[in-house]
Amino acid sequence: MSHVHDHAHAHAPTGTTHGVNPFLLGILLNTAFLIIEVIYGIRSHSLALVADAAHNFGDVLGLALAWTAAWLGGRQATERRTYGFRRAGILAALVNGSLLLVAVGGILWEALRRFAAPEPTQGMTMIVVASIGTVINLGSALLFLRGNHRDLNIRGAFLHLLADAGVSLGVVVAGLAILATGYNWLDPAVSLTVGLIVLIGTWPLFRSALDLSLDAVPGHIDLGAVRNFLQRIPGVCDMHHLHVWAIGTTSTALSVHLVVEPASDTPTLVHDLARELHDHFEIDHATIQVEHLIPSENCPLIRGLPGSETSQGCDPGGC
């Protein structure tokens, strides 16, 4: 029995695009706009502006967390933390999603309260401030457009900022409608829409972060395809303890026990398999344990455990 490891590491995102740090610039722009929204939202009695400001505050916190996580993810491994701080990105995404879900609850509650007692709003103020927000959020989102699409932090930042641009555009439409009709109930109606849009955008990110924190198979990995690939390797008789999980938001690991015919256990078998797993499935860190001369049904490691598969047509005597 041999324990062999082969690794192909992904690089952590640098957090810069053409010399510009999108996290820092996004934080500065959204913080400035957040202050403007709060001031003019209170002055104009616009819940839509205040609600969008609360959402933007969550985005500022999310960007700060994502930036911190990206920095931690680039730090070297230590004797105590042998994987480094790669999971910081997953934790940041989970915290970010939790904060946004709490913000959604506050927005929806206040919107329902305002429906019962609508307050007069200044439609023109809503239009001007929300128009500024549309430009700022769309510009901030474009900073993350060319980021790593597998990075949960960068993807989350991009989608949130893009959704914010759409929400701000919705506030502009509400302001125009209030000026045209005088219906103040349109303000809490827009707030309710804001909350629902945030919920729709946040829930998948929260669920993905929760799954990754519990070592679920990453969404971009088809476990069935990985299993079929390994089963079709010439000489592989049996396979068990197949696990795929995320080390961080940009790195995926795999471990598996392969029972192979002795003649097929070549010196390059593990290295070749690890390289193919990386090229075909973007698995960066493959740990493959090769076993032979042990019948799979007698292996104490696999009895009663999930993840055990036997290749069709395998001669047990050859294992």
C-alpha positions, 0 to 999 in steps of 0.5 A: 500500500502506498500513500502518494500526494500530488498537488496543483495549486491555484493562485489567490487573487491579488485584489488589483486590476491594472494597478487599481484595488477594486475593493478599496475603490468600491468601499470609498465610492459606496461609503460616500454614496451611503452618507449621501443617501442617508442624509437626503433620505431623511430630509426627503422622508424617503424610505426607499433611499434609506433602505438602499443605504442600509443595503449599501452599508451591507455591501461596504462591510461585505467588500471590507470582509472580502478584501481582508479575506483575499489578503489572508488567503494570500498568506503563507501556510504555517506549522499550525495552519498547514493550508494557510488562511484560504478558508477566510474567503468562505467565512467572509462570504458566509458572514456577508450573506448573514448580514445582508439577510438581516438587512433584508428583514429590516427593510421588509419590516419597515416597508410593511409598516410604511404601507399602513402609514405612508409619508410624503416624499420628495420625488425629485430628491429620490431621482437625483440621489438614486441616479448618482447611485446607479452610476456609482454602483455600476462603475464599482461592479465593472471593477470586478467584471474581470475577476476570478469567476470561481472566487465566491468573494469577487463574484458576490461583490460583482453581483451585489453591486450590479444588483444595487445599480438595478435597485437604484434605477428602480428608485429613479423610476419610483421618484418619477412615478411619485412626481407624476401621480402623487402616490406616496405608497410607491416609496414603500412599494419600491422598498419592498422590491428592494428587499426582495431583490436583495433576498434573491441575490443574497440567498444563493451566495449564502447557501454556497458559502454555507455549503463550502463551510460544511465541506460540500462538493463545490458547485462547479464540480460534477462528482459523478463525472469525477467518479466515472473518470476514475473508474475508467482508468485502466487497471483501477479495480475499486474506488472508495473514500472519494471526497471533494471539497473546497480549501478556499474560494479558489482552490478545490481538493480531492482525496480518494483510495484507488485499488489497482492491479499491481501491473498498472501501479506505475511510478507516474500513475498518481502524478498523471491522474492529479494532472488530469484531474486538474485539467479536466475538473479544476481540482488543484490539490489531489491526494490519491492513495493507491492500494493493491493485492487487497480484495475490496470486500475485505478492506475494513475502511470501506465496509458500511461507508459511503463513497465506495464504488467498484469498476464493472468488469474488474477481476477481483483476483487481480486486485 
